[in-house]
Amino acid sequence: MTTTTSEKLSAPSARQVSKRVSQSVFDGSRLRVVLLVDVHDGAQQQFLEAYEQLCNQVAQVPGHVSDQLCQSIENPSQWLITSEWESAPPFLTWVNSEEHVRMVEPLHSCVRDTRSLRFHVVRETGGEGAAASASRRRLQTSPRIGDGVIRHALTFTVKPGSEAEVKRILANYASPQARVDETTRLCRTSLFMHGNRVVRAIEVRGDLLAALRHVARQPEVRAVEEAINPYLEQERDLNDQESARVFFTRAALPAVHHVTADELAEGERRALYYPARPGDGMRLAELIAQQDEAAAEDPDSPVLRSTIFQRDDVVVRLIDVRPGPAARAALPEPERQAALSGLLDGEPVGMDLVTDRRSPDA
C-alpha cells in the first residue's frame, strides 16, 4: 500500500522526531475554521442573505465538510461562522484563490471587521459511536511544539524596469516600533526580491493581526508604501479601505510549514523562490516540507530553520543557514530537485536580500 506524504508527516514516528515543528498544515488531520464577524448595525438581514448565497457556493468546494452560522445572543452585530474541512490544504487552496476573493465580495459592504482562526482537530467527544467516528475522521495525533513565533509573509510584483528604484526605497525605511501592546511585538522583518517580485516575511510574538495593523499605522511604513505605489503592477489606494483590503488579501503569503533544527544557533538568512507549475503550488510546498523534516534530523545539514510560504503557484522557502561556505549547499539543493522537477516551472532561485531587521529584544 502506498503511503502519502501527509501520512508520513502524521505517523507516530514522524511525530516523535518533529517536536521542533511549530507550524504545519500537512499532517492530514481535519481542520476547523472559525470566522468572527462584526456586522454593521442594521445590516444583519443583508449579511444573512449574502451568507446564504455564499454557503451554497462553498458547499461545492472540494474538501469542504460543513459550516454553521451563529449570531450572538448578547450583541446582534456579532456573528460566528464555523466550518469543517477534510484537511488544511484544500481550505488554503480555496481561501487564497481569486475565486474566494470574488465569492466573499458581497459580504464586505455589510461587515465592519472580521477575524479568521484556523485549528487542526486534536480530540473530540460525542455520543455513542463517537470513538468509531473519530477513527474514520482524521484527528491530529499529538500536539505540535511551537516556539511562540507566528510567521507570515506578503508578496507582490512591481512594474518591470522599476526594480532598482523599488529596492532602494525598501532598503532605506525606518523600522517601526517593535512593541505593539502588552502581549504583542514584532520580532523580525526580512525583505527579498527576485526580478520584479517582492517578498516581505515577518515574525511576530502575540497577535499577528494586531501586529499587521500596528505596522500599517506607522508613519514611516506608510511613507514607504506610498512611495512604491506608482511602481506596483496591481494598483492600490491606501486611502480607500476596499482597495487596500483587496491588495493585501491577494498579497498574503501564509506560512504552511516551519521546522527548527537548532533553536540557539544564529544563521545567515536566505530565501529560495520555487516557481510551481499551475495548480501544483500546494503539492510542491508539501514535498519541500517533507524534505525539510528529514534535513532537520541531519547534523550535517547547513539549514538551522526553514519556513515554507505558499499561495497559488508562488512557493518561497525562508531559511537560516550556518555561516560560511556550507551555506551554499542550501541554495538550491540540486541533489533533491529530481523529486520536485515534475512540479516546477523552472529552477529554484535564490532571492536577493534587501533588508533583514531583528528587534533588539525579540
Legacy VTK file of the C-alpha trace (Angstrom):
# vtk DataFile Version 3.0
C-alpha trace
ASCII
DATASET POLYDATA
POINTS 362 float
0.000 0.000 0.000
1.323 3.455 -0.929
1.920 5.914 1.918
1.086 9.538 1.190
3.214 12.494 2.235
0.510 13.580 4.686
0.517 10.117 6.277
4.292 10.218 6.605
4.148 13.580 8.356
1.340 12.441 10.687
2.688 8.975 11.502
3.836 8.361 15.119
7.495 8.014 14.063
7.344 11.359 12.288
5.701 12.948 15.320
8.476 11.702 17.587
11.150 13.432 15.533
9.128 16.547 14.668
8.894 18.257 18.050
10.778 21.196 16.564
7.960 21.920 14.146
5.964 24.937 15.294
3.581 25.023 12.340
2.458 22.643 9.610
-0.670 22.193 7.531
0.442 18.826 6.155
-0.446 16.366 8.928
-3.661 15.250 7.211
-5.971 15.944 10.160
-9.310 17.716 9.921
-9.453 21.495 10.047
-11.841 23.726 11.957
-12.080 27.326 10.744
-13.615 29.973 12.984
-14.556 33.342 11.495
-15.567 36.124 13.897
-17.634 38.770 12.124
-18.719 42.227 13.283
-21.681 43.360 11.162
-22.720 46.979 10.682
-25.771 47.969 12.717
-28.921 47.405 10.687
-27.171 45.200 8.110
-27.981 41.845 9.735
-30.544 40.763 7.113
-28.265 41.827 4.259
-25.431 39.833 5.837
-27.635 36.755 6.262
-28.739 36.859 2.627
-25.146 37.286 1.405
-24.031 34.379 3.598
-26.769 32.069 2.297
-25.641 32.721 -1.250
-22.009 32.206 -0.271
-22.522 28.970 1.666
-24.226 27.312 -1.293
-21.118 28.024 -3.357
-18.709 26.931 -0.606
-20.522 23.597 -0.294
-19.253 22.731 -3.791
-15.579 23.358 -2.912
-13.511 20.134 -2.710
-12.577 19.287 0.876
-15.433 21.242 2.470
-17.432 19.211 5.019
-19.883 21.553 6.741
-20.395 25.012 8.215
-22.558 26.822 10.738
-23.655 30.438 11.097
-24.287 31.698 14.637
-25.486 35.056 15.977
-24.610 36.398 19.420
-27.399 36.291 21.997
-25.904 39.420 23.606
-24.984 41.577 20.610
-26.854 41.046 17.302
-23.937 42.642 15.414
-21.595 39.808 16.401
-21.704 36.664 14.278
-19.680 33.469 14.211
-19.089 31.239 11.185
-17.505 27.850 11.779
-16.599 25.432 9.007
-15.067 21.987 8.902
-12.675 20.783 6.196
-11.186 17.388 5.438
-7.721 18.889 5.966
-5.953 22.242 5.776
-4.582 22.143 2.176
-7.960 22.205 0.352
-9.153 25.050 2.567
-5.988 27.093 1.984
-6.131 26.430 -1.754
-9.658 27.837 -1.802
-9.283 30.729 0.637
-6.169 32.017 -1.182
-7.759 31.824 -4.636
-9.198 34.546 -6.864
-12.463 32.598 -6.723
-12.639 33.265 -2.973
-11.869 36.976 -3.428
-14.839 37.273 -5.790
-17.076 34.990 -3.725
-16.851 36.991 -0.472
-17.116 40.424 -2.096
-20.886 40.770 -1.338
-20.161 40.419 2.394
-17.838 43.401 2.709
-20.451 46.120 2.339
-22.207 44.908 5.496
-19.199 43.815 7.579
-17.226 46.123 9.869
-14.481 43.690 10.826
-13.535 40.000 10.603
-11.052 37.697 12.261
-10.187 34.231 10.975
-8.799 31.447 13.180
-7.751 28.009 11.918
-7.337 24.865 14.047
-6.483 21.241 13.461
-8.852 18.919 15.334
-6.883 17.118 18.051
-9.622 15.409 20.079
-13.434 15.271 20.048
-16.209 13.858 22.219
-19.757 12.859 21.432
-22.456 10.277 21.931
-22.427 6.557 21.215
-20.189 5.687 18.309
-18.099 8.864 18.601
-14.884 6.901 19.044
-15.515 4.884 15.904
-16.423 8.051 14.037
-13.210 9.745 15.219
-11.143 6.832 13.949
-12.611 7.340 10.489
-12.271 11.132 10.555
-8.640 12.020 10.973
-7.558 13.782 14.151
-4.197 15.307 14.890
-2.274 12.519 16.621
-0.376 14.693 19.113
0.098 18.380 19.879
2.775 20.256 17.984
5.530 22.012 19.879
5.837 25.657 18.926
8.273 28.455 19.724
5.742 31.235 20.289
6.507 32.937 16.963
3.917 33.487 14.234
5.320 33.678 10.714
3.629 35.394 7.808
4.643 36.994 4.507
3.382 39.318 1.808
4.292 39.149 -1.868
3.569 41.421 -4.815
5.113 42.389 -8.135
6.340 45.745 -9.396
6.480 47.096 -12.927
9.432 45.712 -14.936
12.203 48.286 -15.070
11.387 49.728 -11.642
13.212 47.050 -9.633
16.284 49.136 -8.741
14.211 52.093 -7.517
11.856 49.850 -5.533
14.820 48.091 -3.941
16.318 51.465 -2.959
13.056 52.586 -1.350
12.518 49.337 0.520
16.096 49.191 1.796
16.005 52.626 3.421
12.853 52.709 5.520
12.855 53.458 9.245
11.893 50.432 11.354
8.568 50.765 13.192
8.365 50.413 16.942
8.645 46.733 17.850
6.242 46.819 20.806
2.610 46.636 19.693
0.935 46.170 23.093
1.447 44.278 26.338
1.371 40.882 24.626
2.414 41.511 21.009
5.685 42.607 19.472
7.474 42.462 16.137
10.469 40.140 16.203
11.970 40.279 12.713
11.268 41.554 9.221
13.106 40.200 6.160
12.602 41.584 2.675
13.704 39.875 -0.555
13.379 40.471 -4.281
13.704 38.243 -7.333
13.169 40.011 -10.613
10.082 42.127 -10.095
8.678 40.025 -7.239
8.920 41.329 -3.669
8.577 39.093 -0.595
8.338 40.575 2.899
8.449 37.998 5.722
7.610 38.984 9.285
7.887 37.197 12.613
5.602 38.181 15.487
5.087 37.170 19.101
1.476 37.559 20.153
-1.381 38.644 17.881
-0.483 38.660 14.175
-3.498 40.752 13.144
-2.743 43.365 15.810
0.873 43.495 14.637
-0.094 43.943 10.968
-2.486 46.752 11.850
0.151 48.367 14.075
2.706 48.331 11.270
0.227 49.727 8.737
-0.453 52.728 11.009
3.205 53.715 11.443
4.132 56.913 9.531
7.500 55.563 8.425
5.877 52.438 6.951
3.050 54.400 5.359
5.598 56.683 3.674
7.383 53.686 2.121
4.117 52.141 0.959
3.076 55.425 -0.672
6.499 55.741 -2.311
6.266 52.353 -4.048
2.610 52.781 -5.096
3.472 54.159 -8.578
5.588 51.072 -9.306
3.100 48.350 -8.322
1.637 46.127 -11.043
-1.583 45.843 -9.041
-2.834 49.353 -8.371
-3.997 50.274 -4.893
-5.224 53.286 -2.952
-4.287 53.071 0.712
-6.857 55.770 1.479
-9.600 53.512 0.094
-10.337 50.745 2.610
-11.691 48.348 -0.016
-8.751 48.906 -2.389
-6.244 48.295 0.409
-8.147 45.213 1.629
-8.190 43.587 -1.809
-4.498 44.313 -2.367
-3.346 42.827 0.939
-5.722 39.873 0.577
-4.059 38.981 -2.718
-0.587 39.720 -1.331
-0.927 37.416 1.691
1.608 34.566 1.574
0.789 32.246 4.503
3.332 30.041 6.220
2.368 26.400 5.649
5.300 24.676 7.379
8.109 25.536 9.770
10.848 23.390 11.271
13.738 24.303 13.557
16.875 22.179 13.753
18.739 24.366 16.260
16.896 26.955 18.344
20.015 28.615 19.738
22.390 28.859 16.781
22.432 32.078 14.747
22.477 31.764 10.978
22.500 33.742 7.765
19.056 34.445 6.317
18.298 33.277 2.780
15.186 32.853 0.643
14.517 30.494 -2.258
11.792 31.071 -4.822
10.245 27.893 -6.278
8.151 28.599 -9.407
5.385 25.993 -9.337
3.519 24.725 -12.347
-0.080 25.975 -12.469
-2.139 24.206 -9.814
0.857 22.436 -8.209
1.875 25.021 -5.599
0.438 23.225 -2.560
1.810 19.841 -3.594
5.248 21.391 -4.211
5.201 23.017 -0.772
4.260 19.668 0.781
7.237 17.885 -0.804
9.630 20.630 0.303
8.181 20.328 3.818
8.861 16.590 3.793
12.451 17.221 2.734
12.892 19.818 5.458
11.641 17.357 8.066
14.363 14.929 7.023
17.027 17.645 6.826
16.238 18.772 10.383
17.469 15.390 11.623
20.715 15.566 9.626
23.536 17.022 11.766
25.463 17.862 8.588
22.681 19.966 7.110
23.541 23.682 6.912
19.900 24.615 7.496
19.069 25.714 11.046
15.476 26.834 10.447
13.144 26.678 7.484
9.742 28.237 6.826
7.737 27.492 3.690
5.278 30.112 2.432
2.771 29.258 -0.299
-0.090 30.879 -2.162
-1.364 29.601 -5.502
1.740 28.897 -7.622
4.123 31.009 -5.530
6.282 28.986 -3.131
9.010 30.649 -1.068
11.327 28.902 1.366
12.884 31.142 4.018
15.912 29.547 5.660
18.540 30.371 8.264
21.790 28.608 7.398
25.070 28.103 9.203
27.539 30.851 8.268
30.332 30.013 5.864
30.818 28.097 2.613
28.483 25.290 3.752
25.586 27.686 3.418
25.819 27.389 -0.364
24.687 23.762 -0.056
21.214 25.034 0.785
20.998 27.009 -2.454
19.242 25.433 -4.256
19.750 21.779 -3.223
20.449 20.248 -6.663
20.559 16.692 -5.310
16.936 16.932 -4.237
15.462 18.532 -7.312
14.521 15.248 -9.013
11.567 14.744 -6.664
10.374 18.279 -7.294
11.087 18.649 -11.001
7.661 17.455 -12.133
6.020 20.238 -10.110
8.411 23.049 -11.039
8.021 25.570 -13.830
11.704 26.491 -13.843
14.642 26.124 -11.477
14.525 27.292 -7.820
16.474 30.511 -7.437
17.963 32.425 -4.547
16.258 35.759 -3.908
18.225 38.948 -3.271
18.189 40.060 0.363
17.113 43.707 0.537
16.921 44.090 4.296
16.774 41.905 7.410
15.937 43.611 10.674
15.563 41.985 14.077
14.136 43.753 17.098
16.861 44.200 19.759
14.969 42.325 22.466
12.971 39.915 20.288
LINES 1 363
362 0 1 2 3 4 5 6 7 8 9 10 11 12 13 14 15 16 17 18 19 20 21 22 23 24 25 26 27 28 29 30 31 32 33 34 35 36 37 38 39 40 41 42 43 44 45 46 47 48 49 50 51 52 53 54 55 56 57 58 59 60 61 62 63 64 65 66 67 68 69 70 71 72 73 74 75 76 77 78 79 80 81 82 83 84 85 86 87 88 89 90 91 92 93 94 95 96 97 98 99 100 101 102 103 104 105 106 107 108 109 110 111 112 113 114 115 116 117 118 119 120 121 122 123 124 125 126 127 128 129 130 131 132 133 134 135 136 137 138 139 140 141 142 143 144 145 146 147 148 149 150 151 152 153 154 155 156 157 158 159 160 161 162 163 164 165 166 167 168 169 170 171 172 173 174 175 176 177 178 179 180 181 182 183 184 185 186 187 188 189 190 191 192 193 194 195 196 197 198 199 200 201 202 203 204 205 206 207 208 209 210 211 212 213 214 215 216 217 218 219 220 221 222 223 224 225 226 227 228 229 230 231 232 233 234 235 236 237 238 239 240 241 242 243 244 245 246 247 248 249 250 251 252 253 254 255 256 257 258 259 260 261 262 263 264 265 266 267 268 269 270 271 272 273 274 275 276 277 278 279 280 281 282 283 284 285 286 287 288 289 290 291 292 293 294 295 296 297 298 299 300 301 302 303 304 305 306 307 308 309 310 311 312 313 314 315 316 317 318 319 320 321 322 323 324 325 326 327 328 329 330 331 332 333 334 335 336 337 338 339 340 341 342 343 344 345 346 347 348 349 350 351 352 353 354 355 356 357 358 359 360 361
